[in-house]
Amino acid sequence: MRAGWDKTAAEKFEQMVAKVPVFLRATAEKKISQKAESIAKNAGRQVTEGDMVEAFFAETPFGFHGPMKSDMQELGIDYAKYGYEK
């Protein structure tokens, strides 16, 4: 498990990263996890699902948001409850 992460957020993060094309996966995992951890650190808490969602939207180029949203829906992540449009 990832240190400083809520268990559910960590599991969903790993599932989402597994859907990233293999040639981008290491870079995406690093950038998105750092962003999520920064958000949580600034709030003084563990990384939550909301932090993870925010990090994916912040670090994923806009042109890939459609497939990313589909992947989130497939994994049961309701990104709309964190302020992102369906």
HELIX and SHEET records of a PDB file:
HELIX    1   1 LYS A    7  ALA A   18  1                                  12    
HELIX    2   2 VAL A   22  ALA A   43  1                                  22    
HELIX    3   3 GLU A   49  GLU A   59  1                                  11    
HELIX    4   4 PHE A   62  PHE A   64  5                                   3    
HELIX    5   5 HIS A   65  GLU A   74  1                                  10    
HELIX    6   6 TYR A   79  TYR A   82  5                                   4    
END                                                                             
